[in-house]
């Protein structure tokens, strides 16, 4: 579906890609600033410049990825280690009372574990002695991990002993009263059937599952040994309490983590950088000055781009040729093409793991794609809204449990990925909605519309709690900072504006680019200190966030630049253009700014 009022001169109808119509200009730019690294205060205090070197991708990929495979966070020993490390740090900072409270709460749980271990010891002794009454009392009066499985094995032992002693009636009672309710705990399929069969046999060995039965005493020993394994698993966790704790262990681990972040970055400085915060991963904010790769393959203009996962080794693009392509950012090769939409792709987003991509199209649908295997990407869900018109915007909420979609019909919808239903709708805009995003807390949806307003919606009630009307043209994009305290908006009044989300006060206005007629030119953040956006003059503009000065103009595209996204892990900027291409940009230390 296409709405003529939204894009009057779509160059995707051209027969030849604009990028090939003439010889490309030399990659590079005219810059107004030569700083390679901008510290948060650099724009006002003239922070020290750092000499940066670019790592090739192979180097960063050699770093071991921080995955859940490194250790089990639920392992009892690991959990005790963490508590001891936190206690040591609190003590070193003088928070003695807090440390005592931490240990008290941890010791309550430890006491439960000690009682559990004691119960397992008593249970083992009772089994070896054949004191089944004591076994029942222990099992009924305490909490045992895998209690049902333990009880099944205990009752099975009792049952086999009764069969061995020819106590058929008592064996039958044990089978029906105790074993039958626990049939799901059988060690293998068919074991319970063989237990029933024993009531009709002359010997336990006659049943296929118990041919190796070698008597009551030996069977009790095997059961006791099984419980001993449980006991040993619990005791292993206690050994860590006797291990020496190295001084300043928490600080040491944090420094090691930061060192890993620095080493895995694409840009490396000669001097050791001073990390200003531990709340986010270290990533030097560089001002790209050189074109790195051009991605050619689409047969129409490219409206949007998004990195596939946080590491940014792949980037996705949505085009007016009705397809989505996924590219290798290092080789610029197209590794996958997603087909299924019947109209242009307006917007895409990808979850943090890089396993799911969501696309919004002019065919009135949103599609959810499984891209875990880039060789076999699959559309797993299509969300269709009748008579809704083009869907211009799609984004995930912070928990990635819901999809926020908006478009031509002036309505914002919240789609639950678990139930597969629209669970909330937001009405109030007078014209189509260009973009809708969630704030980092996930309790608000922020939208920008052609009616020149930015609206804030309560996600639970669906009501508009605030409306801003400051732009003099249609709002084409909205984006929030990582901290959740800043909002960036773009408009067809040739400006991007920065807002304080707490006071809703306008802080800055960024100018110099062109945004008056085409849909949809978007802007976003580069770290904490820069703002980036597209322009109708074919350039990518980068502004200093605080001074609002243009610090870089990246030229190379031969058509409107609609979108530009930064990836801190790779240290590259990716731009999408009307010339049918994507481009990535990086900071080349050997390139002289002019």
C-alpha positions in Angstrom: 0.0 0.0 0.0 1.3 3.4 -0.8 0.2 6.9 0.3 1.1 9.5 -2.2 1.2 12.3 0.4 4.0 10.6 2.2 6.7 10.4 -0.5 6.0 12.3 -3.7 9.3 11.7 -5.4 10.5 8.2 -4.5 13.7 7.7 -6.4 13.3 3.9 -6.0 11.6 4.0 -9.4 14.8 4.9 -11.2 16.1 2.3 -13.6 19.8 2.7 -12.5 21.1 3.0 -8.9 22.0 6.6 -8.3 25.3 5.4 -6.8 26.4 4.1 -10.2 25.2 7.0 -12.4 28.5 8.8 -12.1 31.9 8.2 -10.6 31.8 8.3 -6.9 33.5 11.1 -5.1 36.5 10.2 -3.1 35.6 8.9 0.4 36.4 11.5 3.0 34.9 14.7 4.3 35.4 18.3 5.1 35.4 18.6 8.9 35.2 21.6 11.2 37.0 19.8 14.1 39.9 17.3 14.2 39.3 15.8 17.6 39.3 12.0 17.4 38.0 11.4 20.9 35.4 13.6 22.6 35.2 13.3 26.4 31.8 14.3 27.9 33.3 17.6 28.9 35.4 18.1 25.8 33.1 20.6 24.1 33.2 23.0 27.0 36.5 22.4 28.7 38.7 21.4 25.8 39.5 17.9 27.0 42.8 16.2 26.2 42.9 14.6 22.7 43.9 10.9 22.6 45.7 9.2 19.8 43.6 6.3 18.6 44.5 3.2 16.7 42.0 1.1 14.8 41.9 -2.7 15.5 41.0 -4.9 12.7 37.9 -7.1 13.4 40.0 -10.2 13.8 41.7 -8.8 16.9 38.4 -8.0 18.8 37.0 -11.4 17.8 39.8 -13.2 19.5 38.6 -11.9 22.9 36.5 -14.5 24.8 32.9 -13.4 24.7 31.3 -12.7 28.1 28.7 -15.4 28.0 26.8 -17.5 30.5 29.0 -20.5 29.6 31.9 -19.0 31.7 30.3 -19.9 35.0 27.0 -20.9 36.4 25.5 -17.9 38.3 23.3 -20.3 40.3 26.1 -22.5 41.5 26.0 -22.4 45.3 29.8 -21.8 45.5 29.7 -18.9 43.0 26.8 -17.3 44.9 28.7 -17.6 48.2 31.8 -16.1 46.5 29.8 -13.1 45.3 28.5 -12.5 48.8 32.0 -12.7 50.3 33.3 -10.2 47.7 30.5 -7.8 48.3 31.0 -8.1 52.1 34.7 -7.4 51.7 34.0 -4.2 49.7 31.4 -2.9 52.1 33.8 -3.4 55.0 36.6 -1.6 53.2 34.2 1.4 52.6 33.1 1.6 56.2 29.6 0.1 55.6 29.9 -2.3 58.4 26.2 -2.4 59.3 25.2 -3.0 55.7 27.8 -5.9 55.6 26.3 -7.4 58.8 22.8 -7.2 57.3 24.0 -8.9 54.1 25.7 -11.7 56.0 22.6 -12.1 58.3 20.3 -12.5 55.3 22.8 -14.9 53.6 23.2 -16.9 56.8 19.5 -17.5 57.1 19.7 -19.2 53.8 22.9 -21.0 54.8 21.1 -22.3 57.9 18.4 -23.8 55.7 21.1 -25.4 53.6 22.9 -26.8 56.7 19.6 -28.3 57.9 19.1 -29.8 54.5 22.5 -31.4 54.5 21.8 -32.8 58.0 18.5 -34.3 56.8 20.3 -35.9 53.9 22.8 -37.6 56.3 20.0 -38.9 58.5 18.1 -40.1 55.5 21.1 -42.0 54.2 21.7 -43.7 57.6 18.0 -44.7 57.9 18.0 -46.3 54.4 21.2 -48.4 55.2 19.5 -49.6 58.4 16.1 -50.2 56.7 14.3 -47.9 59.2 11.6 -46.9 56.7 9.5 -45.2 59.4 12.3 -42.8 60.1 12.7 -42.3 56.3 9.1 -41.3 56.0 9.4 -38.9 58.9 12.5 -37.2 57.5 10.9 -36.9 54.0 7.6 -35.4 55.4 9.2 -33.0 57.8 11.8 -31.3 55.7 12.3 -29.7 52.3 14.5 -31.8 50.0 15.7 -30.8 46.6 14.4 -33.3 44.0 12.1 -34.6 46.7 9.8 -36.5 44.4 12.7 -38.3 42.7 14.2 -39.2 46.1 10.9 -40.5 47.4 10.3 -42.6 44.3 13.7 -44.3 44.7 13.1 -44.8 48.4 9.6 -46.3 47.9 11.0 -48.5 45.0 13.6 -49.9 47.4 10.9 -50.6 50.0 8.8 -52.3 47.3 11.6 -54.5 46.0 12.4 -55.6 49.6 8.8 -56.6 50.2 8.8 -58.6 46.9 12.0 -60.3 48.0 10.4 -61.2 51.3 7.2 -62.5 49.6 5.1 -59.8 51.3 2.8 -59.4 48.3 -0.1 -57.6 49.9 2.2 -55.0 51.5 4.1 -54.7 48.2 0.8 -54.0 46.4 -0.2 -51.4 48.9 3.2 -49.6 48.5 2.9 -49.8 44.7 -0.6 -48.2 44.6 -0.3 -45.8 47.5 3.3 -44.5 47.0 4.8 -45.5 43.7 1.8 -44.9 41.4 1.5 -41.2 42.2 5.2 -40.8 41.5 5.2 -42.8 38.2 6.6 -39.8 36.3 9.8 -40.0 38.3 10.7 -43.5 37.0 14.3 -43.8 35.9 13.5 -44.9 32.4 10.4 -45.6 30.3 8.8 -48.9 31.3 10.3 -49.2 34.8 7.0 -48.8 36.5 5.5 -51.5 34.2 8.2 -53.9 35.3 7.5 -53.0 39.0 3.9 -54.0 38.5 5.0 -57.2 36.7 7.0 -58.3 39.8 3.7 -59.0 41.6 3.2 -62.0 39.3 6.8 -63.3 39.2 8.6 -65.8 41.3 11.8 -63.8 41.5 12.8 -60.2 41.1 15.3 -61.1 38.4 12.4 -62.3 36.2 11.5 -58.7 35.4 13.7 -57.3 32.5 14.5 -54.1 34.4 15.8 -55.9 37.5 17.8 -58.8 36.1 20.9 -57.4 37.9 19.2 -57.4 41.3 21.8 -58.7 43.7 20.0 -58.5 47.1 18.7 -56.1 49.6 22.0 -55.1 51.2 23.6 -54.3 47.9 20.6 -52.3 46.7 20.5 -50.2 49.9 24.2 -49.4 49.4 23.5 -48.2 45.8 20.6 -46.0 47.0 22.8 -44.6 49.8 25.5 -43.9 47.3 23.0 -42.0 45.2 22.1 -39.8 48.1 25.8 -39.4 48.9 26.2 -37.7 45.6 23.6 -35.1 46.6 25.4 -34.6 49.9 28.7 -34.0 48.2 27.3 -31.5 45.8 26.1 -29.4 48.7 29.3 -29.7 50.7 31.4 -28.6 47.7 29.9 -25.1 48.0 31.0 -24.8 51.6 34.7 -25.3 50.7 34.9 -21.8 49.2 34.3 -20.3 52.6 37.7 -21.6 53.7 39.5 -20.2 50.7 41.5 -17.0 51.2 39.9 -13.9 49.7 42.4 -11.7 47.9 42.4 -8.0 49.0 40.2 -5.6 47.0 38.7 -8.5 45.1 35.7 -6.5 43.7 37.9 -3.6 42.5 40.3 -6.1 40.9 37.5 -7.9 39.0 36.0 -4.6 37.8 39.3 -3.4 36.5 39.7 -6.7 34.7 36.3 -6.3 33.2 37.1 -2.7 32.0 40.4 -3.9 30.6 38.5 -6.6 28.6 36.1 -3.9 27.3 39.0 -1.7 26.2 40.8 -4.6 24.6 37.7 -5.7 22.7 37.1 -2.2 21.3 37.9 -1.5 17.7 39.8 1.7 18.7 42.7 1.6 21.1 44.5 4.6 22.6 48.2 4.9 23.3 47.5 6.2 26.8 45.3 4.2 29.2 41.9 5.9 29.2 40.2 7.0 32.4 36.8 5.3 32.5 34.2 7.8 33.8 31.4 5.3 34.7 30.9 1.5 35.3 27.2 1.7 34.4 27.9 1.2 30.7 30.6 -0.6 28.7 33.6 1.4 27.8 33.6 2.7 24.2 35.6 5.7 23.0 33.4 8.1 21.1 35.1 8.8 17.9 34.1 11.2 15.1 34.1 9.2 11.9 36.0 10.9 9.1 36.3 8.3 6.3 34.1 6.0 4.3 34.9 2.4 5.1 32.5 0.3 3.0 29.7 0.8 0.5 27.0 -1.9 0.5 25.4 -2.4 -2.9 22.6 -4.7 -3.7 19.2 -3.1 -3.1 17.1 -2.2 -6.0 15.4 0.8 -4.4 16.2 3.5 -1.8 17.0 2.4 1.7 14.8 3.9 4.4 16.3 2.4 7.5 19.2 0.5 9.1 19.8 -1.4 12.3 22.7 -3.4 13.7 22.2 -7.1 14.2 22.9 -7.6 17.9 25.1 -5.5 20.2 28.4 -6.6 18.7 27.5 -5.0 15.3 29.2 -7.6 13.1 26.2 -7.5 10.9 23.9 -4.7 9.8 20.4 -4.9 8.4 18.7 -2.5 5.9 15.2 -2.0 4.7 14.4 -0.8 1.2 11.7 0.4 -1.2 12.5 -2.8 -3.2 10.3 -4.6 -0.5 13.3 -6.5 0.9 15.5 -6.5 4.0 19.1 -7.4 3.6 21.7 -8.4 6.2 25.3 -7.5 5.5 28.7 -8.4 7.0 30.1 -5.1 8.3 33.7 -6.2 7.8 33.4 -7.5 4.2 30.3 -5.5 3.0 28.9 -8.8 1.6 25.2 -9.5 1.7 24.7 -12.6 3.8 20.9 -12.8 3.8 17.9 -11.4 2.0 14.5 -11.4 3.7 11.6 -11.5 1.3 7.9 -11.5 2.1 6.7 -7.9 2.2 4.8 -6.6 -0.8 5.6 -2.9 -0.3 8.5 -0.8 0.8 10.1 -1.3 4.2 9.8 1.8 6.3 11.5 0.7 9.5 13.3 -2.2 11.2 14.6 -3.1 14.6 16.6 -6.0 16.0 16.8 -7.4 19.6 19.9 -7.2 21.6 20.9 -10.8 21.0 20.6 -10.4 17.3 18.2 -13.4 17.0 15.0 -11.6 16.0 14.4 -8.8 13.5 11.1 -6.9 13.2 10.1 -5.0 10.1 7.4 -2.4 9.3 6.1 -2.0 5.7 3.8 -0.2 3.4 1.8 -3.4 3.0 0.0 -2.7 6.3 2.0 -5.4 8.1 4.7 -5.9 10.7 6.7 -9.1 10.3 8.8 -10.9 12.9 11.8 -12.8 11.5 14.0 -15.5 13.1 17.5 -14.6 12.0 19.5 -16.9 14.4 20.7 -18.8 11.3 21.6 -16.1 8.7 21.7 -18.8 6.1 18.0 -19.7 6.7 16.2 -16.6 8.0 12.5 -17.3 8.5 9.4 -15.1 9.0 7.7 -16.6 12.1 4.8 -14.1 12.6 3.0 -11.5 10.5 1.0 -8.9 12.4 -1.7 -7.4 10.1 -4.0 -4.5 10.8 -6.8 -4.1 8.3 -7.2 -0.6 6.8 -4.3 0.7 8.9 -2.3 2.0 6.0 1.5 2.1 5.9 3.3 1.1 9.1 6.1 3.7 9.5 7.7 2.7 12.8 8.5 -0.4 14.8 10.5 -0.7 18.0 11.0 -3.1 20.9 10.3 -2.1 24.6 13.2 -2.4 27.0 12.3 -6.0 28.1 11.9 -6.9 24.4 8.6 -8.5 25.3 6.4 -6.1 23.3 6.6 -4.4 19.9 5.6 -0.8 19.5 4.2 -0.1 16.0 2.8 3.1 14.5 1.9 4.6 11.1 -0.4 6.2 8.7 -3.6 5.6 10.6 -2.5 7.9 13.4 -2.6 5.0 15.9 0.1 3.5 18.1 -0.2 -0.2 18.9 1.5 -2.4 21.5 1.9 -6.0 20.5 2.6 -8.7 23.0 5.1 -11.2 21.6 4.1 -13.9 24.1 0.3 -13.9 23.5 0.5 -12.8 19.9 -2.1 -10.0 20.5 -2.4 -6.3 20.4 -2.7 -5.5 24.1 -3.0 -1.7 24.0 -3.8 1.1 21.5 -3.0 4.8 21.7 -5.2 7.3 20.0 -4.8 11.1 19.9 -2.5 12.2 17.0 -4.3 14.2 14.3 -2.0 13.0 11.5 0.2 9.9 10.8 2.8 8.9 13.4 6.3 8.9 12.0 8.0 7.1 15.0 7.1 5.7 18.4 9.6 4.5 21.0 9.7 3.5 24.6 11.5 5.3 27.4 14.3 3.2 29.0 12.0 2.4 32.1 9.3 1.0 29.8 6.5 2.9 31.4 6.0 5.5 28.7 5.7 5.5 24.9 7.0 8.6 23.1 5.7 9.4 19.6 6.4 12.0 16.9 3.8 12.9 14.3 3.1 14.8 11.2 0.8 17.0 13.3 4.0 18.6 14.6 3.6 17.2 18.1 5.5 14.9 20.4 3.3 13.0 22.7 3.9 10.9 25.9 1.6 8.0 26.6 1.1 6.0 29.7 1.6 2.4 28.7 -0.9 0.9 31.2 -3.9 3.2 30.6 -3.2 4.2 27.0 -3.8 7.8 27.7 -1.7 10.8 26.6 -0.1 12.4 29.6 1.8 15.2 27.9 2.0 16.8 24.5 4.8 19.1 23.2 4.3 21.4 20.3 7.6 23.2 19.5 8.6 22.1 16.1 7.4 24.2 13.1 7.2 21.2 10.8 6.3 17.6 10.8 8.2 15.5 13.4 10.1 12.7 11.6 11.8 10.9 14.4 12.2 10.6 18.2 15.0 8.8 20.1 16.0 8.5 23.8 19.5 8.5 25.2 20.9 5.5 27.0 20.6 7.2 30.3 16.9 7.8 29.7 17.2 11.5 30.6 17.3 13.0 27.1 15.1 13.0 24.1 16.1 13.8 20.6 13.6 14.8 17.9 13.8 15.6 14.2 11.5 17.8 12.2 10.9 19.1 8.7 11.7 22.6 10.1 15.4 21.9 9.3 16.2 21.2 13.0 16.9 18.5 15.5 16.0 19.3 19.1 17.3 18.0 22.4 14.9 17.8 25.4 15.3 17.1 29.1 12.8 14.2 29.7 12.5 15.1 33.4 11.4 18.7 33.0 10.4 18.4 29.3 12.5 21.6 28.8 14.1 22.1 25.4 17.9 22.2 25.8 19.5 22.6 22.4 18.7 23.0 18.7 20.9 21.5 16.0 21.0 23.1 12.5 22.9 23.0 9.3 21.3 20.0 7.6 18.3 19.9 5.3 15.0 18.3 6.3 12.0 19.9 4.7 10.2 17.6 2.2 11.3 13.9 2.3 10.2 11.2 4.7 11.6 10.2 7.0 15.0 11.8 7.9 16.0 10.6 11.4 18.6 11.5 14.0 20.1 9.6 17.0 22.8 9.7 19.6 26.5 8.7 19.4 27.4 8.0 23.0 26.9 10.8 25.5 28.6 13.6 23.6 27.5 13.5 20.0 24.3 13.7 17.9 24.1 12.3 14.3 21.4 12.7 11.6 20.7 12.4 7.9 20.0 15.2 5.4 18.5 16.0 2.0 21.8 17.3 0.7 23.3 13.7 0.8 25.5 14.3 3.8 25.7 12.7 7.3 25.9 15.4 10.0 27.5 15.0 13.4 27.0 17.7 16.1 28.6 18.2 19.5 25.7 17.6 21.9 26.5 20.5 24.2 27.9 23.2 22.0 25.5 22.2 19.1 28.4 22.8 16.6 28.7 20.7 13.5 31.9 18.6 14.1 31.7 16.5 11.0 30.0 16.4 7.6 30.4 13.0 5.9 30.0 13.2 2.1 29.8 10.2 -0.2 26.1 9.5 -0.8 24.5 10.7 -4.0 21.0 11.1 -2.6 19.1 11.9 0.6 20.5 10.3 3.8 17.5 8.9 5.7 19.0 7.2 8.7 22.4 6.9 10.5 23.2 4.5 13.3 26.3 4.2 15.5 27.7 1.0 17.0 30.0 1.5 19.9 31.5 -2.1 19.8 32.6 -1.8 16.2 33.2 2.0 16.3 31.5 2.5 13.0 28.6 4.6 11.8 26.2 3.2 9.2 24.0 5.4 6.9 21.1 4.6 4.6 20.4 6.6 1.5 18.2 7.4 -1.4 21.0 6.3 -3.7 20.2 2.6 -3.0 23.3 2.1 -0.8 24.4 1.7 2.8 27.7 3.1 3.8 29.8 2.6 6.9 32.1 5.3 8.3 35.1 5.1 10.7 37.8 7.2 12.1 41.0 6.8 10.1 44.0 8.3 12.0 45.9 8.7 8.8 43.2 10.8 7.1 43.8 14.5 7.5 40.7 16.7 8.0 40.5 19.6 5.7 
